[in-house]
Amino acid sequence: MVATLKWSPRESVRRVVPFNRATRVVETSFDSWVEPQVRRVPISDPVRRKIVAAARAQEGDAYDASYQKISYPNGDVPAGGGACTDVVIRSLRAAGYDLQKLIHQDMKRDFRRYPDHWKLGRTDPNIDHRRVPNHMVFFRKHGQSLPLRTTGAALKTWLPGDIVYWKMEGAKWHTGVVSDGIGPSGKPLVIHNAWQCVEQDYLDNWPIIGHFRFPKR
């Protein structure tokens, strides 16, 4: 089945040309920007289907990584915005997994295993689950670690609903959700929020440092 990538009316005119590591942000109008054709693959697993649907529902959300006080458990920043990690958090929550609670509980049990980048000395359920390095520790412990390569036999290990982590320019880490779309590159599209939540042919846009499936299958 061939479908056109969905456009959300919330999306701004800020667009990025797909699947090029040297990509630059371009300004254009919706009328002048042609969506690439993609192939959608069926998702048989109901958990992965919920994860992808929840990620896609966030398309058009603004980027906002600011610290905010939120409720616990099942806390969330205001709708319509969030950081890259919020895409993952909301997607897993839609499938019945509260990453805020899971990471908070794991950090309380095993605080020393988590990075000390922020010199906090104790857990903070407002922000701990919104930090990419904490995601990496949690999923290495409790998720299914999968190949980082996207070529050959390893390409078949990338399934809709998987979580991917990249190292961007300037040592910044980033995350996204693998979608059910196959782009012009022949590789899965990803739903991520680096400036605005979008679905793109970006799997190989930055070096991949993590590939996980949660819960373990």
trRosetta pair geometry for C-beta under 8 A, 3 or more apart (Angstrom, degrees):
i j d omega theta_ij theta_ji phi_ij phi_ji
1 39 6.8 127 76 -156 52 71
1 40 5.4 -36 87 55 108 96
2 37 5.8 5 -175 -179 114 111
2 38 7.3 157 -153 85 67 32
2 39 5.6 -47 -100 -97 65 68
2 40 7.8 152 -120 9 18 79
3 37 7.9 152 78 -157 26 69
3 38 6.4 -31 69 73 72 81
3 39 7.7 110 21 -127 73 24
3 40 5.1 17 18 -18 123 119
3 181 7.8 -101 66 -111 105 103
4 35 5.2 85 -174 98 96 132
4 37 6.5 -53 -97 -110 64 61
4 38 7.6 111 -129 27 21 82
5 35 4.6 -147 50 -172 99 122
5 36 6.7 44 -8 59 124 66
5 38 5.9 70 -58 7 87 126
5 181 7.1 43 -95 -130 87 164
5 189 7.8 164 -104 -124 116 165
5 199 6.0 -167 -151 84 114 116
6 56 7.0 71 42 -172 142 113
6 59 6.7 123 92 68 109 164
6 199 7.3 62 45 28 87 137
7 11 6.3 -94 -168 25 75 142
7 30 6.8 96 -166 -148 146 121
7 35 6.7 -119 -54 -65 105 139
8 11 4.9 115 68 -26 83 96
8 59 4.9 162 -20 109 137 100
8 60 3.7 -100 94 -44 142 134
9 60 7.6 27 67 -123 38 156
10 59 7.8 141 63 113 109 65
10 60 3.3 94 83 163 107 137
10 61 7.4 26 122 -62 141 37
10 80 7.6 -136 -159 -138 147 90
11 30 7.6 111 91 -90 113 115
11 59 7.1 -25 -69 150 107 89
11 60 4.6 -96 -62 -108 66 90
11 196 7.0 112 -136 147 73 141
11 198 7.5 78 -121 -96 119 95
12 196 6.4 -146 25 -83 104 164
13 27 6.3 49 120 -163 104 73
13 28 6.1 -152 174 79 95 41
13 29 5.5 -33 -136 -107 125 41
13 30 6.6 -104 -110 -37 79 71
14 25 6.4 -9 -171 -172 97 114
14 27 6.4 -36 -106 -105 60 67
14 195 6.7 -97 125 126 140 131
14 196 6.5 127 76 5 117 138
15 25 7.7 146 82 -160 35 67
15 26 5.9 -31 76 72 83 86
15 27 7.7 126 29 -122 78 20
15 28 5.4 -42 31 42 126 107
15 33 5.3 167 -58 -123 173 154
16 23 5.6 57 -178 163 102 132
16 24 7.9 -162 -137 101 81 24
16 25 5.6 -51 -92 -108 86 61
16 26 7.0 136 -109 22 35 79
16 198 7.5 152 31 76 108 162
16 200 6.8 -4 78 -116 114 148
17 20 6.1 -2 108 27 103 125
17 23 5.5 -164 67 -136 83 100
17 24 7.6 24 25 52 108 57
17 26 6.3 51 -29 5 94 128
18 23 7.6 -38 -157 -101 6 140
18 36 6.1 -63 22 -8 152 144
18 183 6.6 -143 170 -171 145 143
18 184 7.2 112 103 35 136 114
18 185 7.9 -134 144 -28 110 108
18 200 5.5 -170 -115 -164 93 90
18 201 4.2 59 -179 46 124 104
18 202 7.0 -110 -147 -59 76 74
19 183 6.4 176 -52 125 130 140
19 184 6.5 -134 15 69 155 98
19 185 4.6 -175 -132 -53 147 122
19 200 7.8 -173 -44 163 65 89
19 201 4.1 -32 -51 112 106 113
19 202 6.9 -131 -78 -80 53 42
19 204 7.3 43 -144 56 79 97
19 205 7.2 -119 -120 -74 35 91
20 23 4.5 125 78 -63 89 84
20 205 7.6 29 69 -118 28 88
21 204 7.1 -68 -66 127 102 82
21 205 5.6 163 -102 -153 61 49
21 206 7.4 138 -133 -73 92 41
23 205 6.8 -30 12 -142 129 115
25 195 7.3 41 -104 -1 137 171
28 32 5.2 -122 -178 82 106 109
28 33 4.9 118 110 -60 133 107
29 32 5.0 76 59 15 85 100
29 33 7.0 -167 87 -10 40 94
30 33 6.0 -70 -143 38 31 106
36 183 6.4 49 107 -154 138 90
36 184 5.4 -85 -177 -27 138 117
36 201 6.9 -28 65 -17 153 132
37 184 7.5 87 63 -69 69 91
38 181 4.2 14 154 -168 142 112
38 182 6.1 157 -170 68 85 45
38 183 5.3 -37 -110 -97 105 52
38 184 7.7 -86 -91 -34 69 62
38 189 6.4 -8 -138 -37 150 134
38 201 7.8 -166 -96 -68 116 106
39 181 7.0 134 71 -158 41 60
39 182 4.5 -18 62 54 95 105
40 180 5.3 39 -158 123 80 103
40 181 5.7 -36 -95 -96 64 64
40 182 7.7 -166 -77 13 18 78
41 160 6.8 -168 75 -32 106 122
41 180 5.2 -140 56 -173 73 82
41 181 7.7 -178 8 -90 80 16
41 182 6.4 72 -31 -25 107 107
42 180 7.6 29 -114 -161 4 129
43 48 5.3 -141 -167 103 119 106
43 49 4.4 156 108 -83 128 82
43 52 6.3 -162 -62 21 164 145
43 160 5.0 -81 -95 73 118 143
43 161 7.2 108 -143 -24 133 115
43 180 5.4 -88 -44 -97 111 130
45 48 4.2 62 83 18 112 109
45 49 6.5 -179 90 -16 56 86
45 161 7.3 -95 83 21 121 158
45 217 7.6 -57 -119 -112 154 131
46 49 5.3 -53 -144 35 34 117
46 50 6.5 35 157 -20 66 102
47 50 6.0 -55 -154 34 31 109
47 51 6.5 32 150 -20 64 106
47 95 4.9 73 -158 -160 75 126
47 96 7.7 -75 -123 31 95 108
47 161 7.0 100 116 -163 76 157
47 215 7.3 -61 176 28 161 89
48 51 5.5 -51 -147 34 36 115
48 52 6.4 32 157 -15 68 105
48 95 8.0 37 -62 -108 20 144
48 159 6.6 -49 -139 136 153 109
48 160 5.3 105 163 99 116 86
48 161 3.2 -123 -143 -9 82 155
49 52 6.2 -57 -148 38 28 106
49 53 6.3 27 155 -18 64 111
49 160 7.7 46 -85 115 45 128
49 161 7.5 -41 -27 -61 25 129
50 53 5.7 -56 -142 39 30 111
50 54 6.2 27 160 -17 65 109
50 91 7.9 139 125 -176 69 66
50 94 5.0 -164 164 123 99 98
50 95 4.2 143 92 -88 124 80
50 96 7.9 45 105 -7 159 82
51 54 6.1 -62 -150 38 25 107
51 55 6.4 24 154 -18 63 108
51 91 4.6 58 -160 165 69 103
51 92 6.4 17 -115 -83 100 48
51 94 6.8 159 -94 71 37 106
51 95 5.1 -12 -61 -40 80 135
51 160 7.7 154 80 145 105 79
51 161 3.9 92 70 -130 136 94
51 177 6.4 -162 154 -156 99 133
52 55 5.7 -55 -148 36 32 112
52 56 6.3 29 156 -17 67 107
52 91 7.5 51 -60 -152 18 119
52 160 4.9 -11 -67 174 139 111
52 161 5.5 -79 -42 -67 89 75
52 177 6.8 178 -104 144 54 124
52 178 7.9 -54 -96 96 99 56
52 179 5.6 110 -144 -136 107 59
52 180 5.5 56 -167 -24 161 99
52 191 7.7 132 -148 4 64 138
53 56 5.8 -56 -147 38 29 109
53 57 6.4 37 152 -28 63 105
53 94 7.0 -136 80 137 91 151
54 57 5.5 -47 -148 27 34 117
54 58 7.3 33 153 -21 59 101
54 90 5.6 -160 160 131 115 85
54 91 4.3 159 89 -119 113 55
54 93 7.4 -177 -175 64 161 74
54 94 3.4 -176 -71 10 146 156
54 95 7.3 -119 3 -30 140 80
55 58 6.1 -62 -166 27 36 110
55 87 5.8 55 -134 179 86 96
55 90 7.6 139 -87 87 50 96
55 91 4.4 13 -59 -93 85 128
55 177 4.0 -117 -102 63 156 150
55 179 6.9 -138 94 -89 133 87
55 191 4.2 124 152 83 117 147
56 59 5.8 -15 -169 -20 51 113
56 179 6.9 91 -69 -124 101 117
56 191 6.1 -113 -77 -98 54 155
56 199 6.7 8 -114 -61 81 132
58 61 4.8 -37 -179 -6 82 131
58 82 7.5 -53 -157 43 131 126
58 86 7.8 169 -144 117 152 93
58 87 5.6 -166 83 -118 158 81
58 90 6.3 115 -63 79 134 147
58 91 7.9 -82 -4 -59 131 89
58 191 7.3 112 63 162 102 123
58 193 7.2 -69 136 -55 123 126
58 197 4.6 -74 128 157 93 167
59 191 6.9 -86 -74 -145 91 111
59 197 5.2 -137 -115 115 32 98
59 198 6.2 73 -142 -111 89 34
59 199 6.1 -38 -99 -18 126 93
60 196 6.8 -17 -149 174 24 108
60 197 6.3 -31 33 67 28 94
60 198 8.0 87 -55 -81 40 64
61 79 7.9 -105 -115 177 115 55
61 80 5.6 176 -128 -174 82 29
61 81 5.5 177 -180 -89 93 26
61 82 6.0 -1 149 27 138 90
61 87 8.0 178 57 -83 138 89
61 193 6.3 -38 83 -108 103 138
61 196 6.9 166 81 -163 44 65
61 197 4.2 34 46 8 91 126
62 80 6.5 22 17 147 94 77
62 81 4.3 -24 66 -106 90 94
62 196 6.0 -36 -117 -111 40 81
63 81 7.2 -6 87 -156 4 85
63 82 7.7 -60 -136 81 38 37
63 83 6.8 55 -161 -112 75 45
63 84 8.0 4 -129 -48 100 68
63 193 5.5 165 -95 163 84 98
63 194 6.8 -29 -94 124 141 20
63 195 5.2 -89 -14 -155 141 20
63 196 6.0 -93 -26 -66 90 41
63 197 7.9 154 -69 -38 70 66
64 77 7.1 -165 96 149 113 147
64 81 4.0 27 17 164 127 122
64 82 6.0 -14 59 -64 84 13
64 83 6.8 -95 85 -55 42 65
65 82 7.9 60 -84 171 49 41
65 83 3.8 71 -101 -90 81 117
65 84 7.9 -4 -87 7 111 72
65 130 7.5 156 -152 156 76 119
67 126 6.8 58 -169 130 86 120
67 127 5.6 -27 -127 -83 90 132
68 77 5.2 102 55 -116 145 96
68 78 7.7 -111 -173 -7 169 84
68 126 6.8 -154 89 -176 44 108
69 126 5.4 -54 -118 -119 45 136
70 75 3.4 119 134 172 108 122
70 76 6.2 171 -156 42 139 16
70 77 6.3 -82 -76 -70 132 52
70 100 7.8 -100 99 -127 129 151
70 125 7.9 -115 73 124 90 84
70 126 5.6 139 28 -132 81 73
71 74 6.9 -14 99 81 107 70
71 75 4.2 180 68 -96 56 94
72 75 5.1 -33 -71 -26 53 124
72 100 6.5 -141 -122 144 83 126
72 101 7.2 137 -166 -82 86 79
72 104 7.2 62 -151 -41 130 172
72 125 4.5 37 -97 131 145 147
72 126 7.9 -87 -52 -67 115 56
73 98 5.2 52 171 156 119 156
73 100 5.9 156 -152 92 72 111
73 101 4.0 7 -127 -68 126 119
73 104 8.0 -146 -103 37 89 140
74 93 6.9 116 -131 -147 77 128
74 98 5.5 -74 -76 -120 65 130
74 100 7.0 -170 -63 49 15 132
74 101 7.5 -1 -39 -30 55 116
75 100 5.5 170 45 -158 88 171
75 125 7.1 107 23 143 142 101
75 126 7.4 -71 120 -115 157 52
76 79 7.6 37 129 -64 126 67
76 86 7.6 99 -153 -149 84 106
76 89 7.4 166 -112 122 86 124
76 90 6.9 70 -127 -88 126 94
76 93 7.8 -96 -75 20 118 173
77 81 6.7 -81 123 91 119 85
77 82 5.2 147 65 -99 128 89
77 86 6.2 -59 33 -112 118 142
77 130 8.0 67 -29 -99 122 144
78 81 6.2 25 84 45 89 102
82 85 7.8 -115 159 71 104 61
82 86 2.9 -92 167 74 134 160
82 87 6.9 161 100 -43 125 61
82 90 7.5 140 46 -22 175 127
82 193 6.6 72 87 88 81 166
82 197 7.8 30 59 -53 95 123
83 86 5.1 113 50 -5 61 100
83 130 5.9 93 47 -176 133 105
83 193 6.7 160 164 95 25 119
84 87 6.0 -44 -170 17 43 113
84 88 7.5 33 142 -8 66 101
84 132 7.2 13 82 -73 117 113
84 174 5.2 -139 -128 -157 176 72
84 175 4.9 136 139 52 114 73
84 176 6.6 -66 -164 -66 105 66
84 192 5.8 3 -137 -168 101 87
84 193 5.0 -168 -94 66 55 78
84 194 6.3 26 -77 -77 116 56
85 88 5.6 -55 -160 39 47 110
85 89 6.0 49 145 -24 75 106
85 129 7.2 166 155 137 129 61
85 130 4.7 146 86 -156 137 51
85 131 6.8 -14 -53 -14 166 10
85 132 6.0 -141 -70 -69 114 66
85 135 6.3 -155 -125 -46 110 136
85 175 5.9 62 -87 49 60 131
86 89 5.2 -49 -138 38 38 116
86 90 6.0 35 163 -16 69 106
86 130 6.5 9 -60 -126 78 100
86 193 7.1 -28 59 46 94 147
87 90 6.4 -59 -147 39 22 104
87 91 6.2 21 155 -20 60 114
87 175 7.4 -174 62 103 107 91
87 176 6.5 -8 95 -128 146 54
87 177 6.0 -135 140 -10 108 108
87 191 6.4 -166 -175 122 135 93
87 192 6.3 -167 49 -129 168 38
87 193 5.2 164 -42 0 125 109
87 197 6.0 155 -90 -120 119 117
88 91 5.7 -61 -145 37 28 112
88 92 6.3 19 162 -12 66 109
88 99 7.0 40 123 -27 93 169
88 135 6.9 49 97 -127 159 143
88 163 5.7 57 -127 -126 122 120
88 175 5.6 -25 -35 128 135 130
88 176 7.7 -155 -60 -136 95 11
88 177 6.2 164 -94 -61 67 96
89 92 6.4 -63 -149 40 24 102
89 93 6.2 24 155 -21 63 112
89 99 4.8 -119 -122 50 75 129
89 100 6.7 58 -151 -43 122 84
89 129 6.2 96 -103 140 124 113
89 130 7.1 -34 -39 -92 146 70
90 93 5.6 -55 -143 36 31 114
90 94 6.5 37 156 -25 63 102
91 94 5.9 -52 -157 27 30 112
91 95 7.1 15 149 -7 60 107
91 161 7.8 -179 159 -136 124 69
91 177 5.3 123 -58 -83 176 153
92 95 5.7 -64 -156 42 40 107
92 97 4.3 -62 165 77 99 108
92 98 7.8 173 114 -79 100 13
92 99 5.3 77 75 -40 140 110
92 214 6.6 -7 -117 99 126 117
93 96 7.6 112 -172 -24 32 6
93 97 6.5 -106 -86 73 35 52
93 98 5.7 52 -112 -99 90 56
93 99 7.0 -89 -55 5 85 85
97 102 6.7 -2 179 -29 89 144
97 214 6.9 -173 135 138 172 108
97 215 6.9 175 -80 -47 143 93
98 101 4.2 39 107 21 117 111
98 102 6.2 153 88 -16 63 89
99 102 5.4 -56 -134 43 35 112
99 103 5.8 30 167 -15 71 108
99 129 5.0 139 125 -165 90 126
99 135 7.8 5 -172 -109 134 89
99 138 7.7 109 -156 121 93 161
100 103 6.6 -62 -146 39 18 100
100 104 6.2 16 157 -17 58 115
100 125 6.1 71 177 -169 97 91
100 129 4.4 -131 -103 20 51 162
101 104 5.7 -59 -142 40 28 112
101 105 6.1 24 162 -16 65 110
101 125 8.0 24 -90 -140 45 121
102 105 6.1 -58 -147 38 24 107
102 106 6.3 19 157 -14 62 111
102 129 7.8 96 60 -110 76 124
102 138 6.9 97 124 -163 103 135
102 142 7.5 -146 173 91 122 165
103 106 5.7 -59 -144 41 31 109
103 107 6.0 32 158 -21 67 107
103 128 5.6 -174 125 121 119 106
103 129 4.3 153 46 -93 141 88
103 134 5.8 68 -163 151 134 118
103 135 7.6 -51 -95 -86 137 50
103 138 5.2 -63 -104 -80 88 149
104 107 5.9 -57 -146 36 26 109
104 108 6.5 26 155 -19 62 106
104 123 5.8 106 -147 174 74 139
104 125 4.6 14 -101 -100 139 96
104 128 6.1 124 -86 66 69 138
104 129 6.8 -51 -39 -44 82 109
105 108 5.8 -54 -150 34 31 111
105 109 6.5 25 154 -14 64 108
106 109 5.7 -59 -149 40 34 109
106 110 6.0 -33 172 38 70 104
106 138 5.8 122 73 -116 158 94
106 141 7.0 146 -162 84 140 148
106 142 7.2 -103 -95 -27 149 138
107 110 7.0 -86 -127 65 22 63
107 111 5.5 55 176 -101 69 66
107 114 5.4 -2 -120 -22 94 153
107 123 4.7 129 109 -101 126 116
107 128 5.9 -74 -20 -176 163 152
107 134 7.3 -20 -75 -147 123 118
108 111 6.8 15 -119 -58 18 96
108 123 5.6 -51 -69 -21 78 151
110 113 4.5 3 146 12 107 122
110 114 7.4 118 109 -21 79 89
110 141 7.9 151 77 -119 157 163
111 114 6.1 -64 -165 30 43 109
111 122 7.8 -43 -132 -126 147 37
111 123 6.9 -116 -106 -53 109 92
113 137 5.9 142 134 -169 95 128
113 141 7.4 63 145 -65 151 138
114 128 7.9 -4 -173 -157 157 111
114 133 7.7 111 -169 125 77 97
114 134 5.8 17 -148 -115 116 82
114 137 5.2 -173 -106 67 66 170
115 133 4.5 -31 20 146 143 139
115 134 7.1 -115 32 -67 95 62
115 137 7.0 -161 -15 -40 82 132
116 119 6.4 60 167 -80 87 48
117 133 6.4 109 -5 35 136 161
118 131 7.8 -94 -30 -108 135 159
120 123 7.8 98 116 -85 133 11
120 124 6.2 -94 -170 -18 155 118
123 128 5.8 -23 -159 -53 80 153
124 127 5.2 4 107 41 116 92
124 128 5.4 149 66 -37 66 94
125 128 6.3 -41 -101 24 30 111
125 129 7.3 17 -154 -4 57 107
127 130 5.2 -74 -156 44 53 112
127 131 6.5 55 152 -35 82 103
128 131 6.3 -62 -162 19 32 112
128 134 5.5 165 175 -137 73 171
129 134 6.7 -114 -104 107 29 136
129 135 7.8 80 -163 -72 54 80
131 134 4.5 74 78 9 98 111
131 135 7.1 -165 95 -12 50 84
132 135 5.3 -50 -151 30 39 117
132 136 6.6 41 154 -24 68 100
132 165 6.5 134 -168 -138 110 115
132 173 4.1 -168 110 107 151 120
132 174 6.9 -61 -97 -74 154 11
132 175 5.6 178 -118 -25 104 114
133 136 5.6 -49 -152 29 37 115
133 137 6.8 35 153 -16 66 101
133 173 6.7 125 -56 38 70 158
134 137 5.8 -52 -151 35 36 109
134 138 6.2 34 154 -17 67 109
135 138 5.8 -63 -148 40 29 109
135 139 6.0 15 163 -10 69 112
135 163 7.6 -126 172 154 125 144
135 165 7.1 167 101 -85 122 131
135 175 6.4 -13 90 -71 165 159
135 210 7.9 138 115 112 101 165
136 139 6.4 -60 -140 42 24 101
136 140 6.2 26 160 -21 61 110
136 165 6.2 53 -86 -95 99 177
136 173 7.7 -67 -38 -174 129 155
136 209 7.5 -26 -114 121 134 107
136 210 5.5 -129 -118 -77 93 153
137 140 6.0 -60 -149 35 26 111
137 141 6.5 17 157 -12 63 111
138 141 6.0 -69 -156 40 28 106
138 142 5.9 -33 171 30 68 113
138 143 7.4 64 122 -14 71 105
139 142 6.6 -77 -121 61 28 74
139 143 3.6 -15 -159 18 76 135
139 145 7.4 122 137 -79 89 75
139 163 6.7 -122 -110 74 158 137
139 210 6.9 93 81 -179 136 129
139 212 4.0 -22 172 -126 134 169
139 214 6.1 -95 -123 -54 97 128
140 143 7.1 -4 -41 46 16 92
140 145 6.1 36 -124 -72 62 122
140 210 7.9 -89 -61 -130 92 115
140 212 7.7 -99 -63 -92 46 128
142 214 7.2 50 112 -121 88 114
142 216 7.8 -127 161 -29 53 105
143 163 7.6 -57 -157 40 163 124
143 212 4.1 39 126 -173 145 120
143 213 6.2 160 179 70 99 40
143 214 4.1 -60 -114 -74 107 98
143 215 7.4 -135 -118 -139 66 33
143 216 6.4 163 -162 -64 37 78
144 212 6.3 136 68 -162 54 65
144 213 4.2 -19 59 58 113 96
144 214 7.1 -175 17 -69 77 51
144 216 4.4 122 -52 -119 100 77
144 217 6.5 -47 -22 21 158 74
145 210 8.0 -82 -132 -152 86 75
145 211 7.3 89 -166 77 55 68
145 212 6.1 -33 -99 -102 47 78
146 157 5.0 176 -175 155 119 126
146 158 7.8 148 131 -80 141 53
146 162 6.9 -57 38 -142 151 132
146 211 4.4 -84 75 115 93 105
146 212 6.5 169 13 -97 94 23
146 213 6.1 69 -32 -14 128 99
147 154 4.1 -113 117 -142 152 110
147 157 5.2 103 33 54 105 154
147 211 6.4 -20 81 67 36 147
148 154 7.8 -19 66 -179 34 143
148 208 4.7 170 -167 103 93 113
148 209 7.2 6 -126 -116 133 12
148 210 7.5 -24 -100 -69 101 8
148 211 5.5 178 -95 -4 52 119
149 152 7.0 -3 133 44 132 99
149 154 3.9 66 84 85 101 165
149 155 7.7 -72 122 -53 81 60
150 154 6.5 -93 -82 107 14 108
150 155 5.5 61 -178 -99 51 79
150 158 6.6 23 -122 -35 84 144
150 187 5.6 26 174 -128 125 138
150 203 5.8 136 -117 132 155 125
150 204 5.8 -128 54 -72 153 102
150 208 7.2 120 -32 -9 109 151
151 154 6.3 35 61 53 44 107
151 155 6.0 13 -125 -47 10 106
152 155 6.5 152 64 -5 31 96
153 156 6.1 -47 -173 22 52 112
153 157 7.9 54 138 -23 68 97
154 157 5.6 -46 -166 19 52 116
154 158 7.9 54 145 -24 68 93
155 158 6.2 -48 -170 17 46 111
155 187 6.7 -108 -143 -113 110 87
157 211 7.5 79 117 141 114 139
158 162 6.0 -117 -152 38 58 154
158 178 5.8 -160 -179 -139 91 154
158 187 7.2 20 77 -165 158 87
158 188 5.0 -147 134 7 123 134
158 203 7.2 28 -153 -140 159 147
158 211 7.2 -76 -97 -155 83 131
159 162 5.4 111 61 -32 66 110
159 178 6.7 107 88 101 32 140
159 188 8.0 174 -121 -77 7 157
159 213 7.1 31 53 -101 113 123
160 178 5.8 -143 -119 113 32 90
160 179 6.0 -8 -126 165 92 24
160 180 4.2 10 -96 -77 144 72
160 188 7.2 -167 -75 -144 62 134
161 177 6.9 -20 -131 -170 27 101
161 178 6.5 -35 38 68 24 90
161 213 7.4 58 110 -136 93 83
162 177 7.5 146 78 -160 42 55
162 178 4.2 18 56 20 89 132
162 211 6.3 6 167 -171 127 81
162 212 6.8 157 -166 80 79 39
162 213 5.3 -50 -112 -85 81 77
163 175 6.4 -2 -178 -169 96 111
163 176 7.7 165 -154 85 58 34
163 177 6.3 -34 -103 -104 62 61
163 178 7.5 -118 -64 -3 17 88
163 210 7.4 -22 114 124 90 106
163 211 7.5 161 84 -152 55 36
163 212 4.8 -17 61 64 102 93
163 213 7.5 171 17 -86 80 28
163 214 6.6 1 0 15 126 106
164 175 6.7 160 86 -151 51 61
164 176 5.5 -16 61 62 98 81
164 177 7.7 167 18 -99 84 12
164 178 6.0 94 -22 -53 111 92
164 190 6.1 -71 42 -119 136 136
164 203 6.8 -108 -138 -136 173 77
164 208 6.3 -61 -167 -134 103 108
164 210 6.8 148 -164 90 38 70
164 211 5.7 0 -110 -104 72 71
165 173 6.3 -3 -175 -174 103 105
165 174 7.1 154 -157 81 57 45
165 175 5.0 -23 -101 -97 71 85
165 208 7.1 103 77 -162 53 65
165 209 5.2 -65 107 71 100 85
165 210 3.3 24 38 48 120 111
165 211 7.5 -133 25 -55 76 41
165 212 7.9 34 -10 1 105 103
166 173 7.0 158 83 -156 49 56
166 174 4.7 -18 61 63 98 97
166 175 7.4 -179 18 -79 74 35
166 176 7.8 14 -4 8 110 102
166 205 7.4 -7 -131 76 161 82
166 206 3.8 84 178 86 131 119
166 207 6.4 130 -158 74 78 46
166 208 5.8 -51 -99 -101 71 47
166 209 6.4 121 -138 12 18 89
167 171 6.8 -31 -167 -140 102 40
167 172 7.5 137 -164 76 54 41
167 173 5.9 -34 -104 -100 58 67
167 174 7.8 164 -96 20 12 83
167 206 6.2 -161 70 157 45 113
167 207 5.0 -19 51 72 99 104
167 209 5.1 77 -31 -31 98 130
168 171 8.0 -5 72 79 63 9
168 172 4.5 -29 63 76 108 94
168 173 7.0 175 12 -99 86 13
168 174 5.1 62 -32 -14 117 123
168 194 7.6 137 -91 -132 153 129
168 206 5.1 -53 -94 -125 58 154
169 172 6.9 7 73 29 47 102
169 206 7.8 -115 -27 -119 63 115
173 209 7.1 -75 -127 51 103 142
174 192 6.8 56 161 -172 109 135
174 194 6.0 2 -140 -95 138 103
174 206 6.7 76 46 54 126 157
175 192 6.9 -176 107 -127 39 105
175 210 7.8 -27 -107 71 96 121
176 190 4.1 70 121 166 138 116
176 191 5.9 170 -173 78 99 41
176 192 3.0 -56 -97 -77 120 105
176 193 7.8 155 -101 7 87 53
176 202 7.5 61 30 85 170 119
177 190 6.7 148 73 -162 38 73
177 191 4.8 -18 62 58 95 98
177 192 7.3 173 20 -69 60 65
178 188 4.9 27 -163 131 101 145
178 189 7.7 128 -161 83 55 46
178 190 5.8 -45 -100 -104 47 76
178 203 7.6 42 -112 -100 93 112
179 188 6.4 168 57 176 62 96
179 189 4.5 -27 51 84 120 95
179 190 6.4 176 -3 -111 91 18
179 191 5.2 96 -60 -27 111 98
179 199 5.6 31 -37 -143 161 115
180 188 7.9 -46 -121 -143 11 103
181 188 6.9 111 78 -158 54 61
181 189 3.9 3 79 16 108 128
181 199 6.6 82 27 165 144 127
182 186 6.6 -4 177 -156 106 30
182 187 7.0 176 -148 93 75 11
182 188 6.1 -51 -98 -95 61 46
182 189 7.1 -139 -86 -16 13 84
183 186 7.5 -57 78 0 61 21
183 187 6.5 -18 46 65 95 62
183 188 7.6 67 2 163 88 13
183 189 5.0 109 -42 -71 107 88
183 200 7.7 18 -82 163 152 41
183 201 3.2 -175 149 -99 171 115
184 201 6.1 -24 37 -106 78 169
185 201 5.1 147 2 178 113 120
185 203 7.5 -156 85 38 146 104
185 204 7.1 -160 175 24 157 119
187 201 7.1 112 69 -160 88 85
187 203 4.8 -113 134 42 129 142
187 204 6.7 81 57 -17 167 105
188 203 5.9 90 69 -63 74 140
189 199 5.3 45 151 173 131 91
189 200 6.2 166 -157 85 93 20
189 201 5.6 -59 -104 -81 79 54
189 202 7.5 52 -155 20 60 72
189 203 7.5 -134 -126 -38 15 98
190 199 7.2 -176 91 -147 31 58
190 200 6.4 -26 60 63 75 72
190 202 5.2 -87 45 64 113 93
190 203 5.6 139 -29 -76 116 68
191 197 6.8 26 176 -176 88 92
191 198 7.3 -155 -142 103 60 29
191 199 4.8 -25 -92 -95 80 78
192 197 7.1 -155 109 -135 23 63
192 198 7.1 -22 62 59 62 66
192 200 7.3 -62 36 32 98 105
192 202 6.8 -94 27 77 131 142
193 196 6.5 -78 -140 149 80 13
193 197 4.0 -31 -84 -81 101 73
193 198 7.6 126 -94 10 54 62
200 205 7.8 15 118 -34 124 145
202 205 4.1 -28 -163 -12 79 132
202 206 8.0 16 169 4 95 82
203 208 7.6 -2 171 -71 73 126
204 208 7.7 -59 -111 -33 51 108
208 211 6.4 24 169 -49 127 102
213 216 6.8 93 97 -115 94 40
213 217 6.0 -42 134 -5 137 103
